[in-house]
């Protein structure tokens, strides 16, 4: 597999202690923000890497 890849969008959660949210919720929030930033729908993403 020799395909070019590039970040289409970025997202993050605020730095700090999040006692009311677990890591899955924080990840989902960052992913949702990255999708909004990119203008892509979830179904259009072929792969993601952490």
Residue pairs with C-beta under 8 A, 6 or more apart in sequence:
8 34
8 38
8 39
8 40
9 33
9 34
9 35
9 36
9 37
9 38
9 39
9 40
10 33
10 34
10 37
11 29
11 30
11 31
11 32
11 33
11 34
11 35
11 36
11 37
12 30
12 33
13 26
13 29
13 30
18 26
21 29
31 48
35 41
35 42
35 45
